Amino acid sequence: MIRQCTGCGATSWFNGPALSLACSYCDSPMVDEARAATAFHSIVPFRVPERAALEHLRAYLSGRRFAPRELREVRLRRQGLRGVLVPFWVYEGVVRSEYRAKVGIHWYRRESYKDPDGSTKTRQVRETEWFPLQGAAARQVEDHVVSASVGLPEHEANAIGPFDLGWATPYDPRLLSGFEAELPTVDDLDAEHTARDELRDAEVVRIQRELLPGDSNRVDWISSEIEVKSRRLVLLPVWIATARHRDLVLRLVVNGQTGRVVGRVPRSKLKLAALVLAIVAAVAVLAWLGRALGGWG
């Protein structure tokens, strides 16, 4: 699909899921407004600016003691930081559950025991009596988000969450200007399957934490029915940083609302080896001291 740059008038070809790109001639932002307008319900704009995102990233790297020195000292430049409006499916619905559980009530008794010195002492021992419980629960689901981009896997999207969709505004192509954006590359059926799995897992935790009484408890069985009432597509703000040093590749993502950073930082084999050698040496010294002191005794 051909689009014309509003800066210099040059034309560019949009292909694949891309919705925005920079003009090859004048670097002005270009947005495929027609496709975006029909796809997206709303956009959550960036609240963390580029400079603040860089500071969050540097602080994150500085706390990784075992990262390779070369990688920790890599200067995260603006060229390595991309502001991306990532597509997410957002679901509304109801979760209805039936469950069976055990509820534990603690009680205490006193018992006598022999101390090593031969004297008799008493102590308090906690016991737990378990009772069966069954019930039903329901809750409204609002704004459950699932990544619609293969570039931001669901586990990574969950790690940088949550996003506050209260800041969402109706789709406006001006909010895409200057940022990358794409159409969904995870279809609705796959995303809904993921949403259902996540909601079922969350329901077990919710029932155990919020609904079951007692001093301790556990869910033995649960069956959850999930009714999806609506779905929509939104664009959420994410900063993505990449850096490379020799064969080491660093990829970190930053929540464009909160500044939360996640990502895997490679560990230096030399630093880990040095730590192991230091521990072995310390153990050897302690063992030698133990033998020496024992011999003097």
C-alpha positions as CSV (number, residue, x, y, z in Angstrom):
1,M,0.0,0.0,0.0
2,I,1.5,3.3,-1.1
3,R,1.4,6.4,1.2
4,Q,2.7,9.9,0.6
5,C,5.0,11.7,3.0
6,T,3.5,14.9,4.4
7,G,6.9,16.4,4.8
8,C,8.6,16.1,1.4
9,G,5.9,14.5,-0.8
10,A,7.8,11.3,-1.5
11,T,5.9,8.1,-1.6
12,S,6.7,4.9,0.4
13,W,5.3,1.4,0.3
14,F,3.8,0.0,3.5
15,N,3.9,-3.8,3.7
16,G,3.2,-6.4,6.3
17,P,1.8,-5.3,9.7
18,A,3.6,-2.0,9.8
19,L,1.4,1.0,10.4
20,S,4.0,3.8,10.7
21,L,7.5,4.4,9.4
22,A,10.0,7.2,8.8
23,C,10.3,8.7,5.3
24,S,13.5,7.5,3.6
25,Y,14.1,10.9,2.2
26,C,13.4,13.4,5.0
27,D,12.8,11.1,8.1
28,S,9.3,12.6,8.6
29,P,6.9,10.1,10.3
30,M,4.4,8.4,8.0
31,V,1.2,6.7,9.2
32,D,-1.1,4.4,7.3
33,E,-4.2,6.1,8.7
34,A,-6.7,4.0,6.7
35,R,-5.7,0.6,8.1
36,A,-5.1,1.9,11.6
37,A,-8.4,3.7,11.9
38,T,-10.4,0.6,11.0
39,A,-8.4,-1.7,13.3
40,F,-8.0,0.1,16.6
41,H,-10.4,1.3,19.2
42,S,-8.0,3.4,21.3
43,I,-4.5,4.4,22.1
44,V,-2.7,4.7,25.4
45,P,-0.1,7.5,24.9
46,F,3.5,7.4,26.2
47,R,3.9,8.9,29.7
48,V,7.6,8.0,30.1
49,P,9.6,10.1,27.7
50,E,12.7,8.9,25.8
51,R,15.2,10.4,28.2
52,A,13.5,8.9,31.3
53,A,13.3,5.5,29.6
54,L,17.1,5.6,29.0
55,E,17.6,6.4,32.7
56,H,15.4,3.5,33.7
57,L,17.5,1.2,31.5
58,R,20.8,2.4,32.8
59,A,19.7,1.9,36.4
60,Y,18.5,-1.6,35.5
61,L,21.8,-2.5,33.9
62,S,23.9,-1.0,36.7
63,G,22.2,-3.4,39.2
64,R,23.3,-6.5,37.2
65,R,26.6,-7.3,38.8
66,F,27.3,-10.4,36.8
67,A,26.6,-8.8,33.4
68,P,29.7,-8.7,31.2
69,R,31.6,-5.5,31.8
70,E,31.6,-4.7,28.1
71,L,27.8,-4.9,28.0
72,R,27.2,-2.9,31.2
73,E,29.4,-0.2,29.8
74,V,27.7,-0.2,26.4
75,R,26.2,3.2,26.1
76,L,22.5,2.9,25.4
77,R,22.1,5.5,22.6
78,R,18.9,6.9,21.2
79,Q,19.5,5.0,18.0
80,G,19.2,1.8,20.0
81,L,15.9,2.8,21.7
82,R,12.6,2.5,19.8
83,G,9.2,3.7,20.9
84,V,6.6,1.2,19.8
85,L,2.9,1.3,20.1
86,V,2.2,-2.4,20.5
87,P,-1.2,-3.9,19.6
88,F,-3.1,-5.7,22.4
89,W,-6.4,-7.5,22.5
90,V,-8.5,-6.3,25.4
91,Y,-11.3,-8.6,26.7
92,E,-14.4,-7.9,28.8
93,G,-16.5,-10.7,30.3
94,V,-17.6,-12.8,33.3
95,V,-15.9,-15.7,35.0
96,R,-18.2,-18.1,36.9
97,S,-16.6,-20.8,39.0
98,E,-17.5,-23.8,41.2
99,Y,-14.9,-25.2,43.5
100,R,-14.1,-27.7,46.3
101,A,-11.5,-26.8,48.8
102,K,-10.0,-27.6,52.2
103,V,-10.0,-25.1,55.0
104,G,-7.5,-25.5,57.8
105,I,-8.0,-24.2,61.4
106,H,-5.0,-24.1,63.7
107,W,-5.1,-25.1,67.3
108,Y,-2.3,-25.6,69.9
109,R,-1.4,-28.2,72.5
110,R,1.3,-28.5,75.0
111,E,3.6,-31.4,75.2
112,S,6.5,-32.5,77.4
113,Y,9.9,-33.4,76.1
114,K,13.4,-34.2,77.5
115,D,16.0,-31.5,77.1
116,P,19.6,-32.7,76.2
117,D,20.6,-31.9,79.8
118,G,18.0,-34.5,81.0
119,S,15.5,-32.0,82.4
120,T,11.8,-32.2,81.4
121,K,10.3,-29.2,79.7
122,T,7.1,-28.3,77.9
123,R,6.5,-26.6,74.5
124,Q,3.6,-25.5,72.4
125,V,2.8,-27.5,69.3
126,R,0.6,-26.2,66.5
127,E,-1.9,-28.6,64.9
128,T,-4.2,-28.1,61.9
129,E,-7.6,-29.5,61.5
130,W,-9.0,-29.6,58.0
131,F,-12.6,-29.1,56.9
132,P,-14.1,-29.6,53.4
133,L,-15.8,-26.6,51.7
134,Q,-17.4,-26.1,48.4
135,G,-18.9,-23.1,46.8
136,A,-19.4,-20.9,43.7
137,A,-18.1,-17.5,42.7
138,A,-18.4,-15.0,39.9
139,R,-16.6,-11.9,38.9
140,Q,-16.6,-9.3,36.2
141,V,-13.6,-9.2,33.9
142,E,-12.5,-5.7,32.7
143,D,-9.6,-4.7,30.6
144,H,-7.8,-8.1,30.5
145,V,-5.0,-7.5,28.0
146,V,-3.2,-10.1,25.8
147,S,-0.3,-9.1,23.5
148,A,-1.3,-9.1,19.8
149,S,2.3,-8.9,18.6
150,V,4.6,-11.8,18.0
151,G,7.4,-9.3,18.7
152,L,6.3,-8.9,22.3
153,P,5.6,-12.4,23.6
154,E,2.8,-12.7,26.3
155,H,5.2,-13.6,29.1
156,E,7.2,-10.5,28.4
157,A,4.1,-8.3,28.1
158,N,2.8,-9.7,31.4
159,A,6.2,-9.0,33.1
160,I,6.1,-5.2,32.2
161,G,2.5,-4.8,33.1
162,P,0.1,-3.6,34.3
163,F,-1.0,-0.9,31.9
164,D,-3.6,1.6,33.0
165,L,-6.2,1.7,30.2
166,G,-7.9,4.6,32.0
167,W,-5.5,6.8,30.1
168,A,-6.7,5.4,26.7
169,T,-8.0,7.9,24.2
170,P,-10.0,7.3,21.1
171,Y,-7.9,6.4,18.1
172,D,-6.1,9.5,16.7
173,P,-3.4,9.1,14.0
174,R,-1.5,12.1,15.4
175,L,-0.6,9.9,18.5
176,L,1.2,7.5,16.1
177,S,3.4,10.1,14.7
178,G,7.1,9.6,15.6
179,F,6.5,6.0,16.9
180,E,6.5,2.6,15.3
181,A,3.2,0.8,15.3
182,E,1.8,-2.4,13.7
183,L,-1.4,-4.3,13.1
184,P,-1.9,-7.4,15.2
185,T,0.2,-10.5,14.3
186,V,-1.5,-12.7,16.9
187,D,-5.1,-13.5,15.8
188,D,-8.1,-13.1,18.0
189,L,-8.7,-16.9,18.4
190,D,-5.2,-17.5,19.7
191,A,-5.3,-14.5,22.0
192,E,-8.7,-15.5,23.4
193,H,-7.3,-18.9,24.2
194,T,-4.5,-17.3,26.1
195,A,-6.9,-15.0,27.9
196,R,-9.0,-17.9,29.0
197,D,-6.0,-19.8,30.3
198,E,-4.8,-16.7,32.2
199,L,-8.2,-16.0,33.7
200,R,-8.6,-19.6,34.9
201,D,-5.2,-19.5,36.6
202,A,-6.1,-16.1,38.2
203,E,-9.4,-17.5,39.5
204,V,-7.7,-20.2,41.5
205,V,-5.4,-17.6,43.2
206,R,-8.4,-15.2,43.7
207,I,-10.6,-17.8,45.4
208,Q,-7.8,-19.0,47.6
209,R,-6.7,-15.5,48.7
210,E,-10.1,-13.7,48.9
211,L,-12.9,-16.2,49.4
212,L,-11.6,-19.1,51.5
213,P,-11.7,-18.7,55.3
214,G,-9.5,-20.3,57.9
215,D,-5.9,-20.0,58.9
216,S,-4.7,-21.9,55.8
217,N,-6.5,-23.3,52.8
218,R,-6.1,-25.0,49.4
219,V,-8.2,-25.4,46.3
220,D,-8.7,-29.1,45.5
221,W,-10.8,-28.7,42.4
222,I,-12.2,-25.9,40.3
223,S,-14.2,-25.5,37.2
224,S,-14.4,-22.1,35.6
225,E,-16.7,-21.0,32.8
226,I,-15.6,-17.8,31.0
227,E,-18.0,-15.7,29.0
228,V,-16.3,-13.2,26.7
229,K,-18.7,-10.4,26.1
230,S,-16.5,-8.0,24.1
231,R,-13.1,-7.6,22.6
232,R,-11.2,-4.6,21.1
233,L,-7.8,-3.7,19.9
234,V,-5.7,-1.0,21.6
235,L,-2.2,0.3,21.1
236,L,-0.1,0.4,24.3
237,P,3.3,2.2,24.7
238,V,6.5,0.2,25.0
239,W,10.1,1.3,24.7
240,I,12.4,-1.4,23.3
241,A,16.2,-1.2,23.7
242,T,18.8,-3.3,21.9
243,A,22.5,-3.3,22.2
244,R,25.2,-5.6,20.9
245,H,28.8,-6.2,21.9
246,R,30.6,-8.9,19.9
247,D,28.4,-12.0,20.2
248,L,26.4,-10.6,23.1
249,V,22.9,-9.2,22.4
250,L,20.9,-7.3,25.0
251,R,17.1,-6.7,24.6
252,L,15.2,-4.9,27.2
253,V,11.6,-3.5,27.2
254,V,10.2,-0.6,29.2
255,N,6.6,0.1,30.1
256,G,5.9,3.4,28.4
257,Q,3.5,4.3,31.2
258,T,5.4,3.3,34.4
259,G,9.0,2.9,33.4
260,R,9.1,-0.8,34.6
261,V,12.0,-2.6,32.9
262,V,12.2,-6.3,32.1
263,G,14.6,-8.4,30.0
264,R,17.3,-11.0,30.3
265,V,20.9,-9.7,30.7
266,P,23.6,-12.2,29.7
267,R,26.0,-13.2,32.5
268,S,29.7,-13.0,32.2
269,K,31.3,-16.5,32.3
270,L,34.5,-15.0,33.6
271,K,32.7,-13.3,36.5
272,L,30.9,-16.5,37.4
273,A,34.1,-18.5,37.2
274,A,35.9,-15.9,39.4
275,L,33.0,-16.2,42.0
276,V,33.2,-20.0,42.0
277,L,37.0,-19.9,42.5
278,A,36.7,-17.3,45.3
279,I,34.1,-19.6,47.1
280,V,36.3,-22.6,46.6
281,A,39.3,-20.7,48.0
282,A,37.3,-19.4,51.0
283,V,36.2,-23.0,51.8
284,A,39.7,-24.3,51.5
285,V,41.0,-21.6,53.9
286,L,38.3,-22.3,56.4
287,A,39.0,-26.0,56.3
288,W,42.7,-25.4,56.7
289,L,42.0,-23.1,59.7
290,G,39.8,-25.7,61.2
291,R,42.4,-28.4,61.0
292,A,45.1,-26.0,62.3
293,L,43.0,-24.9,65.3
294,G,42.1,-28.5,66.0
295,G,45.7,-29.5,65.9
296,W,46.6,-26.8,68.4
297,G,43.9,-27.9,70.7
